[in-house]
Amino acid sequence: MSVLVRSGLGPLCAVGRAAIPSIWRGKYFSSGNEPAENPVTPMLRHLIYKIKSTGPITVAEYMKEVLTNPAKLLGIWFISEWMATGKSTAFQLVELGPGRGTLVGDILRVFTQLGSVLKNCDISVHLVEKTPQGWREVFVDIDPQVSDKLRFVLAPSATPAEAFIQHDETRDHVEVCPDAGVIIEELSQRIALTGGAALVADYGHEGTKTDTLRGFCGHKLHDVLIAPGTADLTADVDFSYLRRMAQGKVASLGPIKQHTFLKNMGIDVRLKVLLDKSNEPSVRQQLLQGYDMLMNPKKMGERFNFFALLPHQRLQGGRHRRNARQSKPFASLVAGFSELAWQ
């Protein structure tokens, strides 16, 4: 689902190829151990043919071409929100992300009475760089020196992606994601009109980071332009952008770090229950190692963040629920973002 049109790319291709190699080389673009030769993968051949035919492509388009967990605790979160909003007999459980709906399948095993509508959507970013001539988008082109190698180039003129740059932006490199904005706008409108909740879990920041686009192959950093199709590509979510795109139609919570969210969701209690039930030393070791991976701040504990969208009345405890000692509606606790009380 792309909201950026490719009008005007014809002239852009000719000029872009001629001159403007990009200096956008963030620390995550390369593993530092680039192979002596760039493996010519089928995806690389496809991209070279595509670029030769139509000209340089945006980084978002490149990602879409290349990119064709504690599920039980997440299931508990959805159950908590379902109960807090009246136990509706009909609603949708939607997983947005690349893949085949594996995560939501795991969640449904926890909450088997749910019906589901599964949607998968690769969300890609556009890279924009500040230059003496103003903001310019980064494209992917063929290296004129090596026919089977890709490189980054700067657009010679303005592109639609620049419209998403804030007027007071202080960073020199910005990653914008119009697709995510469209999704958040639609989710916010649906939640405001019909209720429900959205939970976003991902790497992310509050509009402060640059150069987060990176590739992973075999759990190691991998140059994003080397051997396309053999590595996962990812970029951090700008949660401040998601909050802006909600436009105040719904309430937002977070982002909070994964270790805080999972602790609030009762991961320590769950670990104790599982350890008490297990007599196998190998199983106990796996449980402890898994817990450490999820909770250790030096591992996944502080890398993943959780962010939620909820109806405004959800945080006010509903229109008619009132604390006996207060005339104003009291705030309802939201699982994960406040500590669960186990009874």
DANORGI-V723575 format. One record per backbone hydrogen bond with DSSP energy under -0.5 kcal/mol. CO is the residue of the C=O (numbers start at 1). NH is the residue of the N-H. Records with the same first field share a line. If there is no record, write none. Layout:
CO=NH, NH
This chain:
3=5
6=9
8=12
9=13
10=14
11=15
12=16
13=17
14=18
15=19
19=21
20=154
23=25
26=29
28=215
29=224
37=39
39=41
41=45
42=46
43=47
44=48
45=49
46=50
47=51
48=52
49=53
50=54
51=55
57=140
58=62
59=63
60=64
61=65
62=66
63=67
66=68
69=71
70=74
71=75
72=76
73=77
74=78
75=79
76=80
77=81
78=82
79=83
80=84
81=85
82=87
83=86
92=94
93=117
94=96
95=97, 119
101=105
102=106
103=107
104=108
105=109
106=110
107=110, 111
111=114
121=123
122=124
126=176
127=138
128=174
129=136
131=134
134=131
136=129
137=155
138=59
139=153
140=57
141=151
143=146
146=149
149=143
151=141
152=22
153=139
159=162
160=163
161=164
162=165
166=169
172=130
174=128, 176
176=126
177=181
178=182
179=183
180=184
181=185
182=186
183=187
184=188
185=189
186=190
187=191
188=192
189=193
190=194
191=195
196=311
198=309
199=201
200=307
202=305
203=237
205=239, 240
214=234
215=222
216=232
217=220
220=217
222=215
223=226
227=230
232=216
234=214
237=205, 239
238=241, 242
239=243
240=244
241=245
242=246
243=247, 248
244=247
246=249
251=310
253=308
256=306
257=261
258=262
259=263
260=264
261=265
262=267
263=266
264=340
266=270
267=271
268=272
269=273
270=274
271=275
272=276
273=277
274=278
275=278
279=281
280=284
281=285
282=286
283=287
284=288
285=289
286=290
287=291
288=292
289=293
290=294
291=295
292=296
293=300
296=299, 301
300=303, 304
301=259
303=204
304=258
305=202
306=255, 256
307=200
308=253
309=198
310=251
311=314, 315
312=315, 316
313=318
314=317
320=322
323=326
328=323
333=335
334=337, 338
338=336
340=342
